[in-house]
Amino acid sequence: MARYKDRKNDVHLRGKDLLSVTRPVKESEDFKKIELQPGELQTVALDLTPESLAFYAVNMKYVVASGEFAIMVGTSCRNEDLQKMILTVTK
């Protein structure tokens, strides 16, 4: 859900691998630009696919690691602007 800040807003989907030490702290997975009028709310659908969580391992294979990922959605990458949930990936 996006809330009005100014007329043009970004909605970000970010992910964080909670078990890996080789990945960035937060990775941008998807985002959408939307326009809202004052007081308007809008539901925004963002895509999170297995490929969104994949990375090149030490052996240069493109893999999705098993484990927990923090999934964060909000209007910026600042922690206080993000709603967070935990996604568990199993093989």
C-alpha positions as CSV (number, residue, x, y, z in Angstrom):
1,M,0.0,0.0,0.0
2,A,1.3,3.4,-0.9
3,R,0.5,6.6,1.0
4,Y,0.7,10.1,-0.5
5,K,4.0,11.9,0.0
6,D,3.9,14.2,-3.0
7,R,2.4,13.7,-6.4
8,K,5.0,11.2,-7.7
9,N,6.0,8.3,-5.5
10,D,8.2,5.3,-5.8
11,V,7.3,2.0,-4.2
12,H,10.3,-0.3,-3.6
13,L,10.6,-4.0,-3.0
14,R,13.9,-4.9,-1.4
15,G,15.3,-8.3,-0.3
16,K,18.0,-9.3,2.2
17,D,19.5,-12.8,2.5
18,L,19.6,-13.3,6.3
19,L,22.2,-16.1,6.2
20,S,24.7,-15.0,3.5
21,V,27.7,-12.9,4.2
22,T,28.6,-12.4,0.5
23,R,25.4,-10.5,-0.6
24,P,24.6,-6.8,-0.3
25,V,22.7,-5.7,2.8
26,K,19.6,-4.8,0.7
27,E,19.0,-5.6,-2.9
28,S,16.4,-3.8,-5.1
29,E,14.1,-6.5,-6.4
30,D,11.4,-4.4,-8.1
31,F,9.9,-0.9,-8.0
32,K,7.0,1.0,-9.6
33,K,6.4,4.8,-10.0
34,I,2.9,5.8,-9.2
35,E,1.0,9.1,-8.9
36,L,-1.3,9.8,-5.9
37,Q,-3.6,12.6,-5.1
38,P,-3.6,14.0,-1.5
39,G,-5.3,11.4,0.8
40,E,-5.4,8.7,-1.9
41,L,-4.3,5.1,-1.3
42,Q,-3.4,2.7,-4.0
43,T,-2.5,-1.0,-3.9
44,V,0.6,-1.7,-5.9
45,A,1.6,-5.2,-7.1
46,L,5.4,-6.0,-7.3
47,D,7.0,-9.2,-8.6
48,L,9.2,-11.4,-6.5
49,T,10.3,-14.5,-8.4
50,P,12.9,-17.2,-7.6
51,E,15.2,-15.4,-10.1
52,S,14.9,-12.2,-7.9
53,L,16.6,-14.1,-5.1
54,A,19.2,-15.9,-7.2
55,F,22.9,-15.0,-7.3
56,Y,26.2,-16.3,-8.7
57,A,27.8,-18.6,-6.1
58,V,31.5,-19.1,-5.7
59,N,31.4,-21.9,-8.4
60,M,29.8,-19.3,-10.7
61,K,26.4,-21.2,-10.8
62,Y,23.3,-19.1,-10.6
63,V,21.5,-20.4,-7.5
64,V,18.8,-19.6,-5.0
65,A,20.1,-20.4,-1.5
66,S,17.9,-22.1,1.0
67,G,17.3,-20.0,4.1
68,E,15.5,-16.9,5.3
69,F,15.1,-13.7,3.3
70,A,13.9,-10.4,4.7
71,I,11.4,-8.9,2.2
72,M,10.8,-5.2,2.6
73,V,8.4,-2.9,0.9
74,G,8.1,0.8,1.2
75,T,8.5,4.3,-0.3
76,S,12.3,4.5,0.1
77,C,15.1,2.3,1.2
78,R,15.2,3.8,4.7
79,N,14.4,1.2,7.4
80,E,11.8,3.4,9.0
81,D,9.9,3.6,5.6
82,L,9.8,-0.2,5.1
83,Q,7.3,-2.9,6.1
84,K,9.2,-6.2,6.6
85,M,8.3,-9.9,6.4
86,I,10.4,-13.1,6.5
87,L,10.4,-15.5,3.5
88,T,11.8,-19.0,4.1
89,V,13.2,-20.7,1.0
90,T,13.5,-24.5,1.1
91,K,14.7,-26.9,-1.6
